[in-house]
């Protein structure tokens, strides 16, 4: 990165790392002065008039040069990115929420930040069925072209990330620590896979530990990045319901999977459904609702590649491996195409995992 670029990025870091200058104050300064360089070039009188004496003093007394230098070194490493509000790669969906982060630390694919996404959240102490549902829904939705967003927690979050990595939509993990730390430690390997195939995102400075208050705060980013939120399992009072509430406030769709009336981890989902969340028991319910303009990795239904697939299927049940051999298409591409055909009722997904052409 050229020196001028480093200087500009350093100004963004200085703005976000100044203690006592929160998001609201940062946005006000940016709206009045423009880029951070202009903020720090302005007179103390102008800054005080804009945001008051306390914030002006904090900006003038900034002593985090080592933090800035550390972040610049981190961003220079392969796969690491600092994304500011002024960057083209900044998630457009986050600009719609009330309090978008000024700067994001990203490990992995920045293109996913503006992909069509669905958040999947649920209980940390998930039941076996809840974890299985999270993984299966995430896998099918990712194969349908949706990027799955979750929080890298144990239970439903981890299961959703794992399932999503099997599809072309991949996954984004929004974490409540610095991007150089992973919590919980048990998800280190999963986080590494996500950084390689998807993206790990944090608004918190490098080195930030797992502080309790940070996790509810990151939930607004989980819901904000997505077009909707699917709640897999949740107790009547849980952090998962915070994400669902934020999604509603942000104008996102809220979906919930019903469960046993005897399970404490179903009560939150049932509560959401009573409040207007959409009950789902099949991933296709969500794909139909969100109406992806095009399923990534597949040719538009009705084109030459789709006809090749239909001809290869015939009308007898057939597995995806055999279809891959006969068409030369990858399993991910076939999964996406078959899902499109399912939504059009031209193909059925049979209980044994095979597919059958209907017309």
Secondary structure, 3 states (H helix, E strand, C coil): CCHHHHHHHHHHHHHHHCCCCCHHHHHHHHHHHCCHHHHHHCCHHHHHHHHCHHHHHHHHCCCCHHHHHHHHHHHCCCCEEEEECCCCCCCHHHHHCCCCCCEEEEEECHHHHHCCEEEEECCCCCCHHHHHHHHHHHHHHHHCCCEEEECCCCCHHHHHHHHHCCCCCCEEEECCCCCCCCCCHHHHHHHHHHHHHCEEEECCCCCCCCCHHHHHHHHHHHHHCCCEEEECCCCCCCHHHHHHHHHHHCCCEEEECCCCCCCHHHHHHHHHHHCCCEECCCHHHHHHHHCCCCCCCCCCCCCHHHHHHHHHHCCCCECHHHHHHHHCCCHHHHHHHHHHHHHCCCEEECCCCCEEECC
